Amino acid sequence: MNFNDKKTRRIISIVVLVVIVAMVATMIIPYMMA
C-alpha cells in the first residue's frame, strides 16, 4: 500500500474514524438503553 497516495490516506482516515465511533457507541449505547 502506498501511504503517500491521497486515496489510501483518505481510506485509512475513514477506517480509523469508523473504529473510534464504533468504540464510543459501544460505551454510550448501554447507558442510553438503561
Secondary structure as UniProt FT lines:
FT   TURN            3..4
FT   HELIX           6..33
//
